[in-house]
Amino acid sequence: MSSSASGSAGVTSTPARRIPTIGGPHFALAVLFGMNLLNYIDRYSFFAVGVGIKKSFDIDDFWYSVLGVAFMVVYTVVSPVMGWLGDRYDRRRLLAWGVALWSVATVGSAFSFDFYHMFFWRSLLGVGEASYGVIAPTLISDLFPVEKRGKAMGIYYLALPLGGALGYALGGWIGDHWGWSRAFLVVGIPGLLAAVLGLLIHDPGRGASEGVQPAGAAERPRMIDYLRLFKIPTYVLNTVGMAAVTFATGAYAVHGANFYQT
């Protein structure tokens, strides 16, 4: 009898610990799009105020490049770890934690007094962006069925060119009128609201849109499962191609704005 009572208590206590959700897949897509938009506005605002940063810290193009590379190296290293965590833990919490972290790092960048402060915040920014950047597309895949997934992904990734353009324009305008540090405040603070909203979106479970039941601990991907991806030629070629594109466009993003301003 006592065993039954304790078991019943255990079942009823589980929902009480769950974070409530608001809306359905379209609400989630709107929140994820907003996160991605703020992310790219932040990323390109840094490049837009590069001239001001170099003057304030008295650094040349090489050390300014180090600031840009610090973010990307940390992002690259942390992303696989976040993918592994996303297969095992609450994706909404990881997502919200990542957005909150890069928002704090963005605001912290506004208070950097020298190269080393900025290097720390830009590196921390890479951790935060990797947390949400890896997990958000997997949520979209599970929220939308195959026939609607491409459109949903297209809307989500529309934030890349739109956010990049807004980042250059907004960051440059704020930097010219109020100084480069204010640009980070304008972008970083709204990110904290996006982090809270990230806790409220619906997570249907891995594979839900394809009729797959959420995986238990024994069914979670193993390291060998990840390594099998490298046996898929299209996966390898697309990964190498995207890495090459990112390398080229990233270098232009870092130095292009400085070139046109000097």
N, C-alpha and C positions, 0 to 999 in steps of 0.2 A: 504493500500500500504506500509506504513512504517512498519506495523507488519510483512508483508511478507519479506521485506528487512532484518529486524532484525533476522527473523527466518533463512533466508538463510545464513546470516553472522555467526549465531551460528553453523550451520551445517559445514560450511567450516573451521571454526576455530578449530573444534575438532581434525581432523587429524593432523593439524599443531602442536598440543601439544603432539602428540604421539611420543614415542621413536621409531626410525626406527629399523627394524629387518634385520639380515643377515642370509642367508642360511635357511634350513628347519629343520626337526626333527633330522637328523643325526649331523648337526652342533651343535644343542642344546645338544644332548646327549654327544658329545665330550667335550663341555664346562662343562657340569654338571659332567662328569667323571673326568675332570681335577680338578674341585673344590673339589670333594670327595677325590681324590688322595692326593692333597695338605693338605686337612683336616687331613687325617690319618697319613701322614708323620709328620705333626706338632704334632699331639697327641702323637705319639710314640717316636718322638725325645725327648720330655720332659722326658719320662721314661728312654731313653737311657743315658741321662746325669744326671740322678738322683743323682749319687754318687757325682758328681761335685757340684751340687746345694746344697746338704746337707752339704758339706764341706765349701762352700762359706758362707752359712747362719748360719752355726753351729747349725743345727737342727737334731733331731733324726728321727727314722722311723715314729713315731706317727705324728709329725708335717709335715713331708713330705707327709704322707697319707692325712692330712688335705688339702694340696695343690691339691692333686688329686681329693678328694671328692668335693672341692669347685666348680670345673668345672662341675662335674656330677650332683650335686644338682641343680645348676643354670640351667643347660641344661634341666633337668627334669621338673623344675617348669615353665620355659619359653616356652617350646615346645607346650603345649596346647594353650597358648596365640597366638603364631605364627600361629598355625593351624587355629584358629578363624580369625586372620587377613588375612590369605591367601585366605579364602573364600569370603572376602569382598573388598580387595584392590589389586592393581597391583602386581602380584606375581613376576614379573621381578625386580621391584624396591626393594621389600622386600628381594628377593634373593641376589641381588647385595649389598644391605645395610648389610646383614648378613655376606657375605664373606668379605666385606671391614672391618667390625668391628672386625672379628676374625683375619684378617691379621694385623690390627693395634695392637690388643691385643698381637699377637705373637711377633711382632717387639718390643712392649713395654716390653715383658718378658725379652728380651735381655738386657734391661737397668735396671733391678730390682737390687736394692742394699741390700735388706733384705727380710725377710719372708713376711712382710706386703705388700710390693710392688708386689711381685710375687702372693700373694693371690688375690690382686685386679685384676691383669691382667688375671689370670686363671679364675676368676669369670666372667670377661667381655668376655672372650673367650667362655664361656658357652652360653652367650646371642647370640653371633654371629653365633655359630654353630647351635643353635636351630633354628635360623631364616632361614638358608638355608637347614638344614637337614630335616626339616618337609615339606618344599615347593617343593624341587627338585623332590622327587618321584611323587608328584601329577602332576607336569608338564610332566614328562615322560609318565604317564598314559594317559594324554590328547593328547600327541603328537603322540603316536603309537596306532594302533588298537589292539584289544584283541589278535589276532593271532601272533602279533609281540612284544607284550608288555613284555612277559616273557624274551625274549632274550635281550631286551633293559634294563630291570631291572637287569638282570644278569651281563651285561657289566658295568652298573653303580655301582653295589655292588662289582664287582671285585676289585674296588679300595680299599676295606677294607683290605683284606689280603695283597695285593700288596703294598699299602701305609704303612701298619703296618711294613712289612718287610723292606721297604726302610727307614722308620723312624728310626728303630733300627740301621740299618747299617749306614745310612747317619749321623744321629745324633751322634752315637757313634764315627764314624770316625772324624767328625768335632770337637767333644768335646775333643778327644785325641790330636788333632793337634793344634787347635786354641782356645780351651776353650768352655765351654758349651753355653755361650751367643751367639757365632757366629752361632750356629745351628738354633736358632730362626730367625736370620736375613735371612739365606739362604731360609727358608721355607716361612716366612711371606711376604717378598717383592713380590714374584711372585703372591701371592694371590690377590694383588691389581689389577694386570692385569686381573686376572680371574673375579674380581668383575665388571670391565668395560665390559668385554665380556658378563657377565650375563645380562646386560641391553640390549644387542643386539639380544638375542635369541628370537624365536617366541613363543608367548603364544596364543594358539588357543581358550582359554576359557575353563571353567570347563565342563567336559563331552563331549568335542568336538569329541573325537575319537569314541564315541558310538552314535553319531548322535544327541546329546542333545544340544539344543541352550543354550548359556551362560545364567546363571540364573540372573534374575533381583533382585532388593532389596527385594521384597516380597517373592521370592522363595529361598532365602539363608537359610542355615541350622539354626535351632533354637537350644537352649540348650537341649530341649527334644529329638531332632533328634540325638544329640551326645550321650545322655544317653541310647538311644535304642541300641547302639552298645553292651552294656554290657548284653543284652539279647541274644546275639549270642554266643553260647558255644565255637565255634572254635575261635572266636575273643578273648574271655577271656582267653582260654587256651594258645593260641599262645602268647598273651601279657605277661601272667605270666611266660611262658617258656622262652621267650626272656629276660625278666627282670632277671630271675635266671641265665641264661647264661652270661648276661652282668655283673652281680654281681661277678660271679666266675672268668671270664676271665679278668675283669677289675682289680680285686685285684691282679691277677697274673701279669698283665701288669705293674702295679705300682711297685711291689716289686721283680718280677722275675729277671729283668735286674740287679737290685742292688745286689741281692743274688749271681748271677754269677760273679759279679765284685769284691766282697769283701770276 
